[in-house]
Amino acid sequence: MRSTRTPARVLPLALAALLGPLATGCGSASGADGSKTVTVTVGYQSKTINTVTAGTLLRSLGYFEQELAARGKKDGVTYKVDWQDYATGAPITAQMTAGKIDIGSMGDFPLLINAARGRELKQPTRLVSVTGYNLRGGLNTVVAAPDSPLESLSDLRGKKVSTSVGSAADGTLVRALQRAGIDPASGIQKLNQQPSVGASALQAGSADALSQFVAWPGQLAYEGKAKALYDGAELNVPTFHGVTVREKFAAQRAGVLDDFLRAQRKATDYLRTNPVAAAESVAKETGLPAEVVYLYNGASGIATFDPALRPELVAALKADVPVLKDAKLVADVDVDAFVDPAPLQRVATGQDYPVAAPARAELWRRGQARTESFDSPRELLKAAKGADVRAAYVPDAVTGTLWFADRAVWVAEGSDLRAFVTRAGATAYVDRHRESGARIVGFAEAGALAS
């Protein structure tokens, strides 16, 4: 994971007083010719791939630097961007509240912690845009080892479950356990671990399950190292990642913030227009398989990219506050004060993006720059026969969450073939449709039935 962190500079008191408000994350220095250089520090999560329009993809496309170069020509300032890469949102918040990061991106639960810590430490922050969202909550998934006897969330009672406390995935775990009648505090043994540590714990057998955010569940499933146990979309509660900015920076460098949001919009346009190329680009930068990136960021991917601060997302953020309060991670958060739509309104151009359409089955043939879409999983399986397939994706028959066709749980019902992210989802469907002969079948049998 690449990082370009700059060591903190110790400024003489007189110089610090002279620079005043600029002696923060947005550094300023003068060259020998009297020109001024301003450094904008951006914290991002390269492998949290539904933040790419404010991080990995944006960085690789260079749109923010282009916007700043144009601004610099007008005001005689040289702008530089210091991109700082982190595994989760927590360290970005720590750096923002220390005045060392100006703009950051993170998930909905970390955003609330960001807001709370900012107020507590006199470095208030504001939520100014969204990167990727899923209106049902499908960006978070609980997985178990592929040969685990665990088949549903209720099987987690008394088990060791790894997650990152305070993350969006932890929020999904807490809510899902509560719905299953399991006390999140005492009903399981929760392991507070970074995603990579949790993934290793799952493989080593020291954790029975892992609840994590994009792209960890999909990556582990793709590599055959995990099976989905719980699809976060079953909650039917929106989840998203967004962009937060230090309030002082937003006031002092409003134009620079506008440039960032314009650049984010351009990166969003690029991703939505060129989903395969964007997935390949993100894969190259992160080392993640492009097939996994496309699962989340593709044309029918689990994430929908749109900077807009949609009312349903703000409402979901408010509903998240009690969960964090119960966990004693925040005292309270004034969401209305935290959400600031004004900067995005200043740079808005054209029509808003439409709400995501229902996911469709997609086939990615090797060597092709575009995928093919199908109206049903059966049609996809027929098209895949004899083809040089790089990846095949099918939506869950109930939640709509896209998943790898060869990792899905298949149900045959008459001439119909349906796919599910989890065995529990497939079993529940079969139990409701036994009279029509619904039954669970393997991937190979599903393929044979599709002919």
N, C-alpha and C positions, 0 to 999 in steps of 0.2 A: 504494500500500500504506500503510495508515494506521498511525501509530505514536504512542504517547503516552509516550515516554521522559521521565523526570524527571531533570534535571541533578543530578549528585552534590553533596551538601551537605558542606561542610567544618565539622566539629564541633570546638569547643574541647575540649582534652584532658580537662578536668574533667568536662564534660558527657558526653563519650564514655565516661569511666570510670563515670559514674553510670548511664548507659543500659546499659552492658555488652553483653550478647549481643543486645540489640534494635537496636543500631546497625549493622544489616546491611540486606539487602533488605527485611526486614519492619520498616519504619520505625515509630517511635512518637513522638507529640507530644501536648502538653497544651493544651487550649483555655483561654480566659479564665475559664470556669466550673469549671475543674479536670477537665473530661472528657478522656479520652484517645482519640487517633486512631491507629489502626494501619493501615499500608499494606502490602498483600500484592502482591508483584510477580510477574506470570505472564508467562513468555516463550512465545510460540506462533508457528506458521507458518500464516498465513491461507490461503495458496494450496496448502499441502500438505494436501489436503482429506480425507485419512483420519485427520487429527488433530483434526477439527472438534469432536468431543465434549469435547475439553479445550481448545478454542481458539475458532475463529470462530463455530460454532453455539452453544457454551456462552455465549460473550460476548453474542451477540445475544438469547438467551433470558433472560439475567439470573439464571439459577438460582444461581450462586455468590454473587452479591450478596444474593439473597434469604436464602440460608443464613446468610450473615454478619450480615445485619440481625437475624435471629432470635437469633443468638449475642450480638450487641451489646446487645440489650435485657436479656439475662440477666446479662451481666458488666459493663455500664456502659461499654462501649468502642464507639467508632465505627470500623467497618472500611471501608477503601476498597481497591479493586483497581486496580492499574496494569497494564494489558494492553500488552505490548511485542511488536510484530510483526516477524518476521525471515524471510528467504528460505530459510535452511537451519538445521540444528541447531548448527553450529559456533559462531556468535556467541552463541547461548543458553548453550552450555557456558562460553564465555569470561566471560560475565556472572555465571553461577552460581558459578564458581570465584573470582570477585572479590567474592562475597557480595552481588551486586546484583540477582539474580533468585532467587526462592524456589522456584518450581515451573516446570518447562519440559516441552515435549513435542517428540519427535524420533524418527527412525527407528532401526532396530536397530543398525546400524553406528555412527552417531553416539552412541547410548546407551552403547556400550562405550567410546568415546573419552571420553564424559562421565564414566564411572566411573573410567577411568584418570587423567584430568586432575584429577579431584576428589581422588583419593588423593595424587597427586604434590604438589598445591598445598595440602594440608591443609584442603580444603573437600569432604569426602566427600559423595557423593550416593547415593540409593537409588532403584531402580526400583519403583514402587508400583502401576502399573496399565498396561493396554494400551488403545489407542484403536481402531485398525482393523488387521486382519491378513488375509493370504491364505496358506493352508496350502501352496500350491504355489509361491508367489513371484511371482504375477501382477501385483503392484503396480509392478514395475519393467520397463521396456521399452527396447529399443534400436531407434531409428528412423533412417531415411535420407530424403533428399529424395525427393519423389514420383516424379520422373523419373530417379532414380539407377539405374545399371546393377547396383548391389549387390542381391543377392537372398537371401543367407544370411550367417550369422556368419563362415563361412570366407572370405568375400570381403573381410573387414576387414583381412586380413594386409597390413601396410605402410601402412594408411590412417590418416588423422587422425580420432580419435574424441574427442568432447567429453564430459566427465562431471565431477562434483564429487567430487574425491578424498576418501575417507573416508565417503562417503554410502552409503546402502543400494543405490543404483543403480550405484555404483562396484563394490560387492561382487558384484552380479549380473554385471557386465561381466567382472570378474576370473574368476569361476567359469565363466562361459559360454565365455570364451576358452580356459581350461585344458581344458575338455571337448572343444573343437574342435581341440586340439593346437596352440594359438597361445600363445606366451609373453606374458603380459600386460605384462611390463616391456619387452620388446624387439620383440615381434611387431607392435605397432601404435605409432602416435605419439599418446600420450595427452595431451589438452589439459585441464588442470585449470581449469574454469570454472564460474561460477555458472549455474544453470539458464537464466535469461533470456539471459545472454551466449552460452551454448552454442546456444540456439534461434536466436539471430541469426546465429551463425557457420554453422549448418547452412543457413540460408536464403541467406547470402552466398556459400556454397561454400567457405569457409575451413575447414570441418569436413565430413568425409565421412559421419559418423554421430554420433548423440547418444544416450548412455545416461543416462536420467533416471528419477526417481521420479514418482509421482502428483502433479499431474495433467498434467504437461508432455507426455508422449507422446500421451495422449488428446486434449489440446487441439490439438496440432499436426496430428494426423490429422483431427480434426473440421474444422479450418480448411483442409484440403487442402494443408498445408505439409509433410507428412511421410507416410511409409508405415512400417508396422511391419516391422522386419527380424528381431527376435528377441523372443519372448514369454517374459518371466522365469519364467512357470509351467512352462516346459520343464525347468527345473532341478529342479522338485518339491522345493524347499527352502523352508520357511516364511519369510515376511518380515512385519514388523509395525512399528508405531509405538507408542510408550509414553510414560508420564508419569514424570519423574524429579524428585526433590525434594532440596534440601540437607538433609543429615543433622541439622545444628544446628537448622534451622527445624522439621523434623519432630519433634524432641525438645521444642523450646520452645513450638511452636504445634500440638500434636497435634490439638487440636480443630478448628483452622482447616483442617488437611490433611484431616481427616474430612469437613468441610463441602465441600471441593473434590471429594472422591471421591463424596460423595452427589450433588452437583450434576452431576458427570460421568455418573453412572448415570442421572439424570433426562434428561440430554441424549441419552444412548444410547437410552433408552426412546422419546423423542420421535422420533428419527431412524428407528428401526425401525418405529414405528407410522405415521409421516407422512413417508415417504421423498421424495415429490414436493415437499411443502411445505418440507422441510429442504433439498432441493437448490435450490429457488428462493431460500430465505433465504441460503444460502451464496453463491449466485451474485450476489445483490444486494450482499453485503458485500465480495466479492472482485473482482467484475468478470469472473469466469469465466463462460462460457456454462453455463446450467443443465443443458443436455444433456450436457455434459462432466462436471459434478459428479455427475449421476445415473449415468453410466457406472460410476463408482467407488463411489458411496454409495447407489445405489438398492436396490430390493428384491432383485434378483439381481446387485447390483453386484460389482465386483472385490474390494472391501473388505468384510469382515464386522466389525461393531462389537460389541465385548464387552470390558469392562474386565478380565476375568479373566486372571490370569497362568498361562495354560495350560501344562502340562508340555511339550508339543511346541514351544511358543514359547521356553521357557527352554532347552530342549535345542538349538534352532536358534541361540540366542544363544551358547551354548558352542561350537558348531561354527563360529561367525563369528570367534572370537578368533584362531585360527591365520592366517586370511586377513589380518587387520589386523596381526598380528605379522610376517608375511612382507613386508608393505608398509612395515614399520617405523613404523607409526602408533601402536602401543602396545607396551609391553614385555610386559605380561601383564595379565589381568583376572580377578579372583576373582568369577565370575558368581554363585555361591551367596551370597557376602557382599553383592553388589550388589542382588540381588532380595529385596525385603521384602514378603511377602504380608500382614503383620499389619494395616496400616492398612485395606486393602480388606476384610479379614475382619471388622474392627470395624464397618463400615458395611453389610455385605452384607445384603440383604433379598430374600426370595423365592428362586426357582429360578435357576440359572445359565442363560444363553442357550444354545440348542442350537448345535452346530457347523453351519456353513453348509451348506445343502442345495445340490445341483447347480444351477447357473444355468439359468434358462429364458429363452427368447426373449421379449422385451417390446416392445410397441408403445405409443408415447406420442403420442396424437392431440392436435393443437393445440386449446387451450381446455379440455382435460380435466385434472382434479386428480388423476387416478389413471391408471396404465398398465394395459394388458391383457397377460396372460401366455399363452403358447402352448406346446404340448408339443413342437413341432418348428419349425425355421426355415421349412420349406415352408408351414406353417399361418400363420406370421407374414407371409410374402410374399403369400399369398393375401388376408389381411385388409388388407394395406397398399394393395392395388390400388384406386385411386380415392379413397383416404382422404386427409384433410388431415393428413399425418404431420409431427409435430415431430421425432421421433427414433425409430429402430428399432434394437434391440439383439439380437445373436445370440451364443450361446456357441461358443467354439472346440470343434470336434468331438472333439479329443483332450485339451486342457488344461482346457477349461471356462471359460477367460477370456472375459468378455463383451467384445464389440467392436461398433462401429457397423456395421450391416448393409451400408451402401453403401460402407464402407471395407474390408470383409472380402474374403477370397479364397474364391470359391465352387467347390465340386466337385459335379458331377452324377454320380450312380451309379445307373443304372436309374431308378426313380421317386423315389429319395432325393436330397435336397439337403443338403449339409453346408457349414458355414462355418468358415474358419480365420483367425486373426489375421494370419499371415504367409504369404507365397508359399512359403517353404521348408517350412512345415508342410503346406500343401496338396499340394505336389509329392511330399513323402515319403509322404503318404497314397495319392496316385495311383499311385506306383511300387509300392506294396504291393497295389493292387487293380486292376491293369490287366486281369486276366481277367474282372472284372465290368463292364468298360467305364468305369471311373471316369475323369473328365476335368475339367480346370479350365475354368470358364466365367465370363463377365463377369456383373456384377450385373444388368444388363438381361436377359440371357438366363436367368439364374436366376429372375428375376421372371416371365418368359414361361413357363418350364417349370413354375412353381408353379400355374398356372391349371388 
